[in-house]
Structures are given as structure tokens and as C-alpha cells.
Amino acid sequence: MFEIGDKINYGINGVCTLEGVRREKIGRETHEYYVLRPVMQSRSTICVPVDNAALVAKMMPLVSREELDALIRELPDLPAGWIENDLERTQEFKRILRTADRRSIFSVIKSIYAHEKELNAQNRHLKNSDQEIMKEAEAILYHEFAQVLSIRPEEVLPYLIARIENADPS
């Protein structure tokens, strides 16, 4: 499935490097773990039990350049819905972030961005919870896309904007 040194997306932890497989004896049993090092938090280590299918399923290959290009073309058409209830919205947006579904995460970003524009027109600001979700969503996607595009994460948004603005309308 994956090889040591591969970059993978591990859900809300974002892009990680698979550093190896470690065996640990806990009590009388020995368990194997994938050892992941998050790119965004290089001092952290994540150990994923090899025999835990649910956690291993969160280890996904990075999006390919072709998949990224297709996703960029879809961005203008992605839905941007807003949930008025703060608690429900926060719970739903956090649930989406945990799925690591790139289209859904972009929809979250698009929804928050559109709401922010409405609020700015009224001289109001986003709630802190929405700002935090926006930062988290951007970090998840921008770090992955930066890896795929071989650019810095802060260059991803200008790249996306340029690609969308220069898209052929046909």
C-alpha cells in the first residue's frame, strides 16, 4: 500500500511522512504501528496500529496532479451552504474536516468565505469558531496541494485564484 518515505494525507493531521513500521510489546502482545510524522508539526509522531482498519483507512495517498487540476476546475461549482445554528454548523464542519474529502472541505472554505463577505458588508466579523475551522480547512488542503505542486503552502491560494480566474469558461 504505502512505502517508507511516502507522503500521505492522514485526515485532520494533514500531510505526513511514513517514517516506518515499529513493533511494540504491550503486556504479552506485540503490535505493529505505522509511524507517521506530520509535515505541519514535525516534532510530533503519530503511531497508527497496523491492525486497526478504521485508522489505517484514514491514511490516503496525496491527490495526484491530475486530480488536483480536476478539483480546481470544479471549485466554482461547489456548493456553499450555511448552517445558521452555530453549534450545528461547527459540528458539521468539523465532521467534514475529519473525512478528509477534499471537495467537501473546499465547500466548507467556500461557505465560510461567502459568509465572511456578507458579514464584512455589514461591518461585522466571523465568529472565532468559524475562523478556526477556516484556518484548519485551509491548512489541511494547502499543505497537501503544496506538496503536490512543489510550492510553499502560502503560495497555494494565489495559485488557485490564478487558475480559477484564467479558466476557460467553455
C-alpha contacts under 8 A as a table, 3 or more apart, distances in Angstrom:
res1	aa1	res2	aa2	distance
2	F	6	D	6.52
2	F	18	L	7.89
3	E	6	D	5.60
3	E	18	L	7.20
4	I	17	T	7.91
4	I	18	L	5.25
4	I	19	E	5.48
4	I	20	G	5.37
5	G	17	T	5.88
5	G	18	L	5.27
5	G	19	E	5.78
5	G	20	G	7.77
6	D	17	T	5.73
6	D	18	L	5.51
7	K	15	V	6.48
7	K	16	C	5.58
7	K	17	T	4.55
7	K	18	L	6.38
7	K	61	P	7.22
7	K	62	L	6.90
8	I	15	V	5.52
8	I	16	C	5.37
8	I	17	T	6.30
8	I	18	L	7.22
8	I	59	M	6.33
8	I	60	M	5.62
8	I	61	P	4.80
8	I	62	L	5.35
9	N	13	N	7.58
9	N	14	G	5.17
9	N	15	V	4.48
9	N	16	C	6.11
9	N	58	K	7.72
9	N	59	M	5.89
9	N	60	M	5.13
9	N	61	P	6.04
9	N	62	L	5.74
9	N	144	E	7.19
10	Y	13	N	5.50
10	Y	14	G	5.29
10	Y	15	V	6.25
10	Y	16	C	6.59
10	Y	58	K	5.52
10	Y	59	M	4.80
10	Y	60	M	6.37
10	Y	100	A	7.89
11	G	14	G	5.67
11	G	58	K	5.81
11	G	59	M	7.25
11	G	97	L	7.46
11	G	98	R	5.63
11	G	99	T	6.44
11	G	100	A	4.99
12	I	97	L	6.22
12	I	98	R	5.39
12	I	99	T	7.96
12	I	100	A	6.79
12	I	140	I	6.69
13	N	16	C	7.52
13	N	38	P	6.56
13	N	140	I	7.38
14	G	38	P	6.87
14	G	39	V	7.65
14	G	40	M	7.55
14	G	139	A	7.64
14	G	140	I	4.95
14	G	141	L	7.67
14	G	143	H	7.15
14	G	144	E	6.95
15	V	38	P	5.88
15	V	39	V	5.68
15	V	40	M	7.38
15	V	62	L	7.86
15	V	140	I	7.47
15	V	143	H	6.57
15	V	144	E	5.71
16	C	36	L	5.76
16	C	37	R	5.12
16	C	38	P	4.05
16	C	39	V	5.29
17	T	36	L	5.54
17	T	37	R	5.19
17	T	38	P	6.43
17	T	39	V	6.95
18	L	34	Y	7.09
18	L	35	V	6.00
18	L	36	L	4.71
18	L	37	R	6.63
19	E	34	Y	7.70
19	E	35	V	5.46
19	E	36	L	5.69
19	E	37	R	6.75
20	G	34	Y	5.99
20	G	35	V	5.28
20	G	36	L	7.48
21	V	32	E	6.60
21	V	33	Y	5.46
21	V	34	Y	4.55
21	V	35	V	5.70
22	R	32	E	5.56
22	R	33	Y	5.19
22	R	34	Y	6.47
22	R	35	V	6.76
23	R	30	T	6.49
23	R	31	H	5.52
23	R	32	E	4.41
23	R	33	Y	6.33
24	E	30	T	5.44
24	E	31	H	5.37
24	E	32	E	6.42
24	E	33	Y	7.83
25	K	28	R	6.77
25	K	29	E	5.59
25	K	30	T	4.10
25	K	31	H	6.25
26	I	29	E	5.46
26	I	30	T	6.06
26	I	31	H	7.39
27	G	30	T	7.95
31	H	49	P	7.18
31	H	50	V	7.85
32	E	49	P	5.99
32	E	50	V	5.62
32	E	51	D	7.60
33	Y	47	C	5.50
33	Y	48	V	5.07
33	Y	49	P	4.35
33	Y	50	V	5.17
34	Y	46	I	7.92
34	Y	47	C	5.53
34	Y	48	V	4.99
34	Y	49	P	6.39
34	Y	50	V	6.24
35	V	45	T	6.74
35	V	46	I	5.81
35	V	47	C	4.79
35	V	48	V	6.60
36	L	45	T	5.72
36	L	46	I	4.94
36	L	47	C	6.29
36	L	48	V	7.70
37	R	41	Q	7.60
37	R	42	S	6.08
37	R	43	R	7.69
37	R	44	S	6.15
37	R	45	T	4.87
37	R	46	I	6.29
38	P	41	Q	5.23
38	P	42	S	5.55
38	P	44	S	6.53
38	P	45	T	6.90
38	P	46	I	7.68
39	V	42	S	5.40
40	M	143	H	7.69
41	Q	44	S	5.62
42	S	45	T	7.72
48	V	52	N	7.60
48	V	55	L	6.54
48	V	56	V	6.75
49	P	52	N	5.35
49	P	55	L	7.38
49	P	56	V	7.41
50	V	53	A	7.45
50	V	56	V	6.65
51	D	56	V	7.88
52	N	55	L	5.58
52	N	56	V	6.13
53	A	56	V	5.05
53	A	57	A	5.89
54	A	57	A	5.21
54	A	58	K	6.91
55	L	58	K	5.37
55	L	59	M	7.31
56	V	59	M	5.39
57	A	60	M	7.09
62	L	144	E	6.70
62	L	148	V	7.36
63	V	67	E	5.95
63	V	68	L	6.26
63	V	144	E	7.72
63	V	145	F	7.75
63	V	148	V	7.23
64	S	67	E	5.09
64	S	68	L	6.11
64	S	148	V	6.87
65	R	68	L	5.01
65	R	69	D	6.17
65	R	148	V	6.36
65	R	149	L	7.33
66	E	69	D	5.12
66	E	70	A	6.25
67	E	70	A	5.07
67	E	71	L	6.12
68	L	71	L	5.03
68	L	72	I	6.17
68	L	145	F	7.63
69	D	72	I	5.13
69	D	73	R	6.38
70	A	73	R	5.18
70	A	74	E	6.46
71	L	74	E	5.03
71	L	75	L	6.31
71	L	103	R	7.24
72	I	75	L	5.22
72	I	160	L	6.99
72	I	163	R	7.40
72	I	164	I	6.96
73	R	76	P	7.22
73	R	164	I	7.07
73	R	167	A	7.50
74	E	77	D	5.53
74	E	78	L	6.39
75	L	78	L	5.31
75	L	106	F	7.51
75	L	164	I	7.84
76	P	164	I	7.68
78	L	103	R	7.48
78	L	106	F	7.71
78	L	107	S	5.98
79	P	107	S	5.83
79	P	110	K	7.79
79	P	111	S	7.74
80	A	107	S	5.50
80	A	108	V	6.98
80	A	110	K	5.56
80	A	111	S	4.25
80	A	114	A	7.46
81	G	107	S	7.84
81	G	111	S	5.61
82	W	89	R	7.58
82	W	111	S	6.08
82	W	112	I	7.71
82	W	115	H	7.52
83	I	86	D	7.31
83	I	88	E	7.02
83	I	89	R	5.14
84	E	89	R	6.95
85	N	88	E	5.39
85	N	89	R	5.98
86	D	89	R	5.14
86	D	90	T	6.08
87	L	90	T	5.22
87	L	91	Q	6.13
88	E	91	Q	5.16
88	E	92	E	6.04
89	R	92	E	5.14
89	R	93	F	5.98
90	T	93	F	5.22
90	T	94	K	6.01
90	T	129	S	7.08
90	T	130	D	7.28
90	T	133	I	7.84
91	Q	94	K	5.23
91	Q	95	R	6.08
92	E	95	R	5.00
92	E	96	I	6.24
93	F	96	I	5.07
93	F	97	L	6.30
93	F	108	V	6.52
93	F	133	I	7.23
94	K	97	L	5.02
94	K	98	R	6.35
94	K	133	I	7.22
95	R	98	R	5.23
95	R	99	T	6.62
96	I	99	T	5.22
96	I	100	A	7.00
96	I	101	D	7.20
96	I	104	S	6.49
96	I	105	I	6.37
96	I	108	V	7.94
97	L	100	A	5.60
97	L	101	D	7.49
97	L	105	I	6.11
97	L	137	A	6.54
100	A	105	I	7.17
101	D	104	S	5.46
101	D	105	I	6.18
102	R	105	I	5.06
102	R	106	F	6.13
102	R	141	L	7.13
103	R	106	F	5.10
103	R	107	S	6.24
104	S	107	S	4.90
104	S	108	V	6.34
105	I	108	V	5.01
105	I	109	I	6.37
105	I	137	A	6.21
105	I	141	L	7.87
106	F	109	I	4.99
106	F	110	K	6.01
106	F	137	A	7.75
107	S	110	K	4.94
107	S	111	S	5.95
108	V	111	S	5.07
108	V	112	I	6.19
108	V	134	M	7.61
108	V	137	A	7.61
109	I	112	I	5.28
109	I	113	Y	5.98
109	I	134	M	5.88
109	I	137	A	6.71
109	I	138	E	7.28
110	K	113	Y	5.08
110	K	114	A	6.05
111	S	114	A	5.25
111	S	115	H	6.18
112	I	115	H	5.08
112	I	116	E	6.00
112	I	130	D	6.91
112	I	134	M	6.87
113	Y	116	E	5.01
113	Y	117	K	6.33
114	A	117	K	5.18
114	A	118	E	6.49
115	H	118	E	5.08
115	H	119	L	6.23
115	H	126	L	7.86
116	E	119	L	5.03
116	E	120	N	6.03
116	E	125	H	6.76
116	E	126	L	5.88
117	K	120	N	5.09
117	K	121	A	6.32
118	E	121	A	5.28
118	E	122	Q	6.75
119	L	122	Q	5.10
119	L	123	N	6.26
119	L	124	R	4.80
119	L	125	H	5.72
119	L	126	L	7.03
120	N	123	N	4.80
120	N	124	R	5.30
120	N	125	H	6.22
121	A	124	R	7.43
126	L	130	D	6.28
126	L	131	Q	6.39
127	K	130	D	5.34
127	K	131	Q	6.38
128	N	131	Q	4.98
128	N	132	E	6.13
129	S	132	E	5.16
129	S	133	I	6.26
130	D	133	I	5.11
130	D	134	M	6.10
131	Q	134	M	5.06
131	Q	135	K	6.23
132	E	135	K	5.10
132	E	136	E	6.14
133	I	136	E	5.04
133	I	137	A	5.99
134	M	137	A	5.14
134	M	138	E	6.06
135	K	138	E	5.19
135	K	139	A	6.04
136	E	139	A	5.10
136	E	140	I	6.21
137	A	140	I	5.24
137	A	141	L	6.38
138	E	141	L	5.31
138	E	142	Y	5.57
139	A	142	Y	5.23
139	A	143	H	5.77
139	A	153	P	7.94
140	I	143	H	5.83
140	I	144	E	6.54
141	L	144	E	5.27
141	L	145	F	6.03
142	Y	145	F	5.05
142	Y	146	A	5.81
142	Y	153	P	5.28
142	Y	154	E	7.62
142	Y	156	V	5.86
142	Y	157	L	7.54
143	H	146	A	5.06
143	H	147	Q	6.35
143	H	152	R	7.91
143	H	153	P	5.28
144	E	147	Q	5.24
144	E	148	V	6.44
145	F	148	V	4.96
145	F	149	L	5.95
145	F	153	P	7.55
145	F	156	V	6.91
146	A	149	L	5.11
146	A	150	S	5.56
146	A	151	I	4.89
146	A	152	R	5.49
146	A	153	P	5.06
146	A	155	E	7.64
146	A	156	V	6.22
147	Q	150	S	5.14
147	Q	151	I	6.75
147	Q	152	R	7.91
151	I	155	E	6.39
151	I	156	V	7.29
152	R	155	E	5.36
152	R	156	V	7.02
153	P	156	V	5.41
154	E	157	L	6.71
154	E	158	P	7.99
155	E	158	P	5.66
155	E	159	Y	6.18
156	V	159	Y	4.97
156	V	160	L	6.11
157	L	160	L	5.06
157	L	161	I	6.13
158	P	161	I	5.10
158	P	162	A	6.06
159	Y	162	A	5.22
159	Y	163	R	6.18
160	L	163	R	5.12
160	L	164	I	6.13
161	I	164	I	5.17
161	I	165	E	5.99
162	A	165	E	5.18
162	A	166	N	5.99
163	R	166	N	5.23
163	R	167	A	5.96
164	I	167	A	5.15
